Amino acid sequence: MKIVTLIENMANEQSLFAEHGLSLYIETSEKKILFDTGQSGLFIQNAQKLGIDIEDVDILVLSHGHYDHTGGLYPFLEINKKAVVFAKKEIFTPKYKDKTRFIGTVYNEDALSGRMIFVNSITEVAPDVFIFPTIDQHHHIDTNFNNHFKKEKTSFFPDTFEDELFLIIKKNRHINILTACSHRGITNICTTATNYFKLPVNLILGGFHMVNCGVEHYVFIMNYLGNLNPKMIGVCHCTGIDRFAAMKYECDTKVFYNFTGNKVTIK
């Protein structure tokens, strides 16, 4: 089982594109899964350079409705004619930064006709690959909602990211947690996963949304991860380079940066 980062804020070689966003390709023995599409179609060009055929993808999972995770949705659907798209129904709720800048996902009924599945319960999309559509708020200090709003009709409301979901890959009596942006908190994601499976964690991979978190928030996350003791932590996107550097120095766990083109094998 392998995970390839098709696009992220940084690339490990000049031939690959980078952009503010995230797209992960997951290949199991039975299914080929895409987790998010970055903010444009550049991830498709990266996939070609990395030897991955986007037409062969069976499943697309969208983590939440921000443009830097869904912007490549329609370029993907133009090329791939078979993949089913999994997301929460709230993903198309209009989203704004500071009530002024639209950062959401436009619903194109024609492009999505017959291909969209809205999930509201834990769903096994491939053997031992699960979508978790509910992230319980166990630790209220660890949320990332500031200056994010959703629009309903003509009114704005704070966005608490009811549309956010994450993935679990179960392998050899361990779980691997894949998150895109962790707006509802990486510790809340991990607690939701471990409470359900009651298994140790091998890998946590994705954006932790720590780039602007305060000292108290950062210390809380670090203490939590220390107690959780996963075997590996791969951070990227909204985690922040400074936070990555601090984590790599302070964590007993192996910490790596999950840049564009990075490949992870789950054994």
Secondary structure, 3 states (H helix, E strand, C coil): CEEEEEECCCECCCCCCCCCCCEEEEECCCCEEEECCCCCCHHHHHHHHCCCCHHHCCEEECCCCCHHHHCCHHHHHHHCCCCEEEECHHHHCCEEECCCEECCCCCCHHHHCCCEEECCCCEEEECCEEEECCCCCCCCCCCCCCCEEEEECCEEEECCCCCCCEEEEEECCEEEEEECCCCCCHHHHHHHHHHHHCCCEEEEEEECCCCCCCHHHHHHHHHHHHHHCCCEEEEEHHHCHHHHHHHHHHCCCEEEECCECCEEECC
